[in-house]
C-alpha cells in the first residue's frame, strides 16, 4: 500500500526521494506511530509522521495534503454534495473518535437522517444565514454550520467552538506559503545549505567502505579497515554587515542570519561597517575606533575563492556613497563607491542581502545606487532571496 502512496506523491510533483520513503518505513517499523487499539490505526498520526519524513519544505505542505487526501480518500478536497457522502467511512472513523455520550446523541437523529437532511439543506439554502435552528450558518442551534451548538451536528466552515460536530466538511481555501516572509534560524540554515562544496579534512574519523572492501579483497579476505577524514563544507565566506542607525530595525533577523551562517560555514570571516564600506571596518562594536581593520588589508588577506556577502539595508544619503567626506562619522578620503568596487573586484563571487522589504527599494535612491554598483546582485532577506543568493554564489 505504501509503495502506491509513494508513487501518488511523486505523481503530484512532490520532491519525495526513496531515502525519505525508507525513513518513513523505518519509523513505522520502530513503532513511532501505531494502532490505538488492537485493530484501529490513527490516520492523523500517520499523516503527521509521513509529512514530517517526506516533506522537507513548508511550501509543499498544501500539495502534500491534497495528494494525501486523494490517496486515502479520507479528506474531501471540496465539499461537493452532488456525490454520495461516504457515510460508511464516516461511521467507521467516528466509532474510534466519538465519546459514548456523543454516540448516544447521534442515535437520537440517526446517521442516515442526519446526512440526508444535510444534503437537502444544501440544495434549498441560497444565501448566508446567521443564528436560528434550521439553516446552515453560524451561531445558532442548527445541526449544520459552525459557531453555535447542537450535540449531533456537522460543522461546515469556520473554526470549531463547542467541539461537538460529527464531521468537518470544509472547502479547501489555502494560500500558497509566502516565500517572502522573514525567516527563523532553522529555515535560514536550510537555505544556506545550497552553498556547499564538501572536502575531507582533519583526523580520520569515518569508515571508507569502498576502500575497505578493495583492501580486504586484495589482502586475501583478511579485514583491512580504511578510515577517511570527516567531510566538511569547504566553502569560504567573507561576511560584511551594516550595523547601527536604520539597521536597528532589523537586528533580530540579521542576528538569526549571522547565527545560521556561523553554524553552516566552517571557514567564515566577518566584519562590521556603518551604512557604507569605507577605508576600515571592525569586529567588535564596542571597540570599533580602537581596533580598526583597514579595508585594504582585508582585501589582501583573503583569497579570491572567498564568497563575499554584504548584509545591509543600503538606506542612507546618496552622498555617503558617492562623495569623499560623505560619511556621517568621520572625514573619509575616498568615496564609499570606490571601496565597494574594489571589494567586488577582489572577490568575484559576491552578493548583497537586504533586510528591507523589497517593495520599498524603488523609493530609496541609495538602494538604487548600490544596486548599480554591484550589478543588481541584491536579494531580500527571505526564503526565496536566500535561495537565489546561494544559487548565484555556487555558480
VENBELFEN-V101073 format. One record per backbone hydrogen bond with DSSP energy under -1.0 kcal/mol. NH is the residue of the N-H (numbers start at 1). CO is the residue of the C=O. E is the energy in kcal/mol with one decimal. If there is no record, write none. Layout:
nh=NH co=CO e=E
nh=NH co=CO e=E
This chain:
nh=5 co=1 e=-1.8
nh=6 co=2 e=-2.4
nh=7 co=3 e=-2.1
nh=8 co=4 e=-1.9
nh=9 co=5 e=-1.9
nh=10 co=6 e=-1.9
nh=11 co=7 e=-2.3
nh=12 co=8 e=-1.3
nh=13 co=10 e=-1.7
nh=14 co=9 e=-2.0
nh=16 co=14 e=-2.5
nh=21 co=17 e=-1.8
nh=22 co=18 e=-2.6
nh=23 co=19 e=-1.8
nh=24 co=20 e=-1.8
nh=25 co=21 e=-1.9
nh=26 co=22 e=-2.5
nh=27 co=23 e=-2.1
nh=28 co=24 e=-2.1
nh=29 co=25 e=-2.6
nh=30 co=26 e=-1.9
nh=31 co=28 e=-1.2
nh=32 co=27 e=-2.5
nh=36 co=40 e=-2.5
nh=37 co=40 e=-1.1
nh=46 co=42 e=-1.7
nh=47 co=43 e=-2.5
nh=48 co=44 e=-2.4
nh=49 co=45 e=-2.3
nh=50 co=46 e=-2.9
nh=51 co=47 e=-2.4
nh=52 co=48 e=-2.0
nh=53 co=49 e=-2.2
nh=54 co=50 e=-2.4
nh=55 co=51 e=-1.8
nh=60 co=57 e=-2.2
nh=61 co=58 e=-1.8
nh=64 co=60 e=-2.4
nh=65 co=61 e=-2.6
nh=66 co=62 e=-2.0
nh=67 co=63 e=-2.1
nh=68 co=64 e=-3.0
nh=69 co=65 e=-2.6
nh=70 co=66 e=-2.4
nh=71 co=67 e=-2.1
nh=72 co=68 e=-2.6
nh=73 co=69 e=-1.5
nh=80 co=78 e=-2.6
nh=87 co=85 e=-2.7
nh=90 co=86 e=-2.6
nh=91 co=87 e=-2.9
nh=92 co=88 e=-2.2
nh=93 co=89 e=-2.6
nh=94 co=90 e=-2.4
nh=95 co=91 e=-1.1
nh=96 co=93 e=-1.3
nh=98 co=94 e=-2.8
nh=103 co=99 e=-2.3
nh=104 co=100 e=-2.0
nh=105 co=101 e=-1.9
nh=106 co=102 e=-2.0
nh=107 co=103 e=-1.7
nh=110 co=106 e=-3.0
nh=114 co=110 e=-2.3
nh=115 co=111 e=-2.3
nh=116 co=112 e=-2.3
nh=117 co=113 e=-2.4
nh=118 co=114 e=-1.6
nh=119 co=115 e=-1.8
nh=120 co=116 e=-1.9
nh=121 co=117 e=-2.4
nh=122 co=118 e=-2.1
nh=123 co=119 e=-1.6
nh=124 co=120 e=-1.9
nh=125 co=121 e=-3.0
nh=131 co=138 e=-3.9
nh=137 co=144 e=-1.2
nh=138 co=129 e=-1.2
nh=139 co=146 e=-1.3
nh=141 co=132 e=-2.8
nh=145 co=154 e=-1.8
nh=146 co=137 e=-2.2
nh=149 co=140 e=-2.3
nh=153 co=150 e=-1.2
nh=154 co=143 e=-4.0
nh=156 co=145 e=-1.4
nh=166 co=153 e=-4.9
nh=169 co=155 e=-2.4
nh=172 co=77 e=-1.5
nh=181 co=178 e=-1.2
nh=188 co=184 e=-2.1
nh=189 co=185 e=-2.2
nh=190 co=186 e=-1.8
nh=191 co=187 e=-2.1
nh=192 co=188 e=-2.6
nh=193 co=189 e=-1.5
nh=194 co=191 e=-1.4
nh=195 co=192 e=-2.1
nh=196 co=194 e=-1.1
nh=199 co=232 e=-2.3
nh=201 co=230 e=-1.5
nh=205 co=228 e=-1.2
nh=206 co=228 e=-2.7
nh=208 co=226 e=-3.0
nh=209 co=207 e=-1.1
nh=212 co=208 e=-2.4
nh=213 co=209 e=-2.4
nh=214 co=210 e=-2.2
nh=215 co=211 e=-2.7
nh=216 co=212 e=-2.4
nh=217 co=213 e=-2.4
nh=218 co=214 e=-2.2
nh=220 co=217 e=-1.0
nh=221 co=216 e=-2.1
nh=222 co=219 e=-1.6
nh=228 co=206 e=-3.0
nh=232 co=199 e=-2.8
nh=234 co=197 e=-3.4
nh=237 co=267 e=-2.7
nh=238 co=307 e=-3.0
nh=239 co=269 e=-3.3
nh=240 co=309 e=-2.7
nh=241 co=271 e=-2.6
nh=242 co=311 e=-3.4
nh=243 co=273 e=-1.9
nh=247 co=244 e=-1.7
nh=248 co=245 e=-1.8
nh=249 co=246 e=-1.1
nh=250 co=247 e=-1.6
nh=251 co=248 e=-1.0
nh=254 co=250 e=-2.4
nh=255 co=251 e=-2.6
nh=256 co=252 e=-2.1
nh=257 co=253 e=-2.2
nh=258 co=254 e=-2.9
nh=259 co=255 e=-2.6
nh=260 co=256 e=-2.2
nh=261 co=257 e=-2.6
nh=262 co=258 e=-2.3
nh=263 co=259 e=-1.4
nh=264 co=260 e=-2.3
nh=265 co=261 e=-2.1
nh=268 co=266 e=-1.1
nh=269 co=237 e=-2.6
nh=271 co=239 e=-2.2
nh=272 co=282 e=-3.5
nh=273 co=241 e=-2.2
nh=276 co=274 e=-2.8
nh=281 co=293 e=-2.2
nh=282 co=272 e=-1.5
nh=287 co=284 e=-1.2
nh=291 co=287 e=-2.9
nh=293 co=281 e=-3.0
nh=295 co=279 e=-2.1
nh=298 co=294 e=-1.7
nh=299 co=295 e=-2.3
nh=300 co=296 e=-2.1
nh=301 co=297 e=-2.1
nh=302 co=298 e=-1.5
nh=306 co=303 e=-1.4
nh=307 co=236 e=-3.2
nh=308 co=349 e=-2.8
nh=309 co=238 e=-2.6
nh=310 co=351 e=-2.5
nh=311 co=240 e=-2.4
nh=312 co=353 e=-1.9
nh=320 co=317 e=-1.5
nh=321 co=318 e=-1.2
nh=322 co=318 e=-2.3
nh=323 co=319 e=-2.1
nh=325 co=332 e=-2.0
nh=326 co=323 e=-1.6
nh=332 co=330 e=-1.3
nh=337 co=321 e=-2.8
nh=339 co=335 e=-1.1
nh=340 co=336 e=-2.3
nh=341 co=337 e=-2.0
nh=342 co=338 e=-1.8
nh=343 co=339 e=-2.3
nh=344 co=340 e=-2.4
nh=345 co=341 e=-1.6
nh=346 co=342 e=-2.0
nh=347 co=343 e=-2.0
nh=350 co=348 e=-1.0
nh=351 co=308 e=-1.7
nh=352 co=377 e=-2.8
nh=353 co=310 e=-3.1
nh=354 co=379 e=-3.0
nh=360 co=357 e=-1.8
nh=361 co=358 e=-1.1
nh=363 co=360 e=-1.5
nh=364 co=361 e=-1.6
nh=368 co=364 e=-1.7
nh=369 co=365 e=-2.0
nh=370 co=366 e=-2.4
nh=371 co=367 e=-2.6
nh=372 co=368 e=-1.9
nh=373 co=369 e=-2.1
nh=374 co=370 e=-1.9
nh=376 co=371 e=-3.5
nh=379 co=352 e=-3.0
nh=381 co=354 e=-1.6
nh=382 co=380 e=-1.9
nh=384 co=179 e=-2.0
nh=386 co=382 e=-2.9
nh=387 co=383 e=-2.1
nh=388 co=384 e=-2.3
nh=389 co=385 e=-2.1
nh=390 co=386 e=-2.8
nh=391 co=387 e=-2.2
nh=392 co=388 e=-2.2
nh=393 co=389 e=-2.4
nh=394 co=390 e=-1.5
nh=395 co=392 e=-1.0
